[in-house]
Amino acid sequence: MKLVVFAVVLILPAVLSAESGTQHISTCEGYLIQGGDAECGLLGTSYSTYDPKDCTVVCEDGQRPKLPKGVCLNGEVTCTPDVEQRLEGWNLQNQEDYITSH
């Protein structure tokens, strides 16, 4: 279980640094997508997007779990070192919770 979470931590930077042709994904956005996918998975659904104005993850079935405190400011997610650290911790916790529940 911890090995999988550790692998996610090692693989994410490589995925984020890969050339995607038309779009670059920030580290924070990568954590939002991975953590959101795990959180929605825990709710029995899948990740759709995130809403920085409401500071929530948006799941496919309409559920909207909250993002961690301090991530959204004035309707935006600005990827500062503090925000990145909060999202990384949230992502890792969600990944671990998802793995232990399945």
MOMOTA-V379475 format. One record per residue. RES is the residue in three letters. PSI is psi in whole degrees, -180 to 180 (NA if undefined). Layout:
BEGIN
res = [RES,RES]
psi = [PSI,PSI]
END
This chain:
BEGIN
res = [MET,LYS,LEU,VAL,VAL,PHE,ALA,VAL,VAL,LEU,ILE,LEU,PRO,ALA,VAL,LEU,SER,ALA,GLU,SER,GLY,THR,GLN,HIS,ILE,SER,THR,CYS,GLU,GLY,TYR,LEU,ILE,GLN,GLY,GLY,ASP,ALA,GLU,CYS,GLY,LEU,LEU,GLY,THR,SER,TYR,SER,THR,TYR,ASP,PRO,LYS,ASP,CYS,THR,VAL,VAL,CYS,GLU,ASP,GLY,GLN,ARG,PRO,LYS,LEU,PRO,LYS,GLY,VAL,CYS,LEU,ASN,GLY,GLU,VAL,THR,CYS,THR,PRO,ASP,VAL,GLU,GLN,ARG,LEU,GLU,GLY,TRP,ASN,LEU,GLN,ASN,GLN,GLU,ASP,TYR,ILE,THR,SER,HIS]
psi = [-53,-28,-39,-46,-43,-41,-38,-42,-38,-36,-36,-50,-35,-41,-42,-30,-10,146,127,7,-66,-14,138,128,125,162,-43,-42,-37,-44,-39,-44,-50,-47,-39,-39,-43,-42,-45,-37,-38,-26,3,21,-164,161,139,-56,-170,154,101,-25,-41,-7,50,159,144,117,159,-33,7,-9,148,76,147,146,163,150,142,1,-39,139,123,42,20,156,106,124,73,166,-38,-45,-43,-43,-42,-44,-37,-47,-42,-45,-50,-41,-43,-40,-45,-44,-41,-45,-43,-22,-10,NA]
END
